[in-house]
């Protein structure tokens, strides 16, 4: 008996280019981003851990689309449909807004009668 096995060999993508961290005031969609190192058809996988883990659901573009409420380090890999490349660090820093103190006082105002 003889059999054949087909082995496909794929190139691993390079790490994403231009990892750009962001700073924001309060919760919001960050401006943190990366750029493709390979063809424009490659997508990205965003993680909250440097190795292993599960990619964030729905986050396949060069920037995050979800609201970030606390400072978080993200690790982004380029994915070519078959292989995932090395991850790069992108940080999102969320600064809390200064509290606003409002003091309300009641005053009586008397107008002169005419």
Helices and strands as residue ranges (DSSP letters): E 17-20, E 22-25, E 28-29, E 33-35, E 43-47, E 67-68, E 72-79, E 84-95
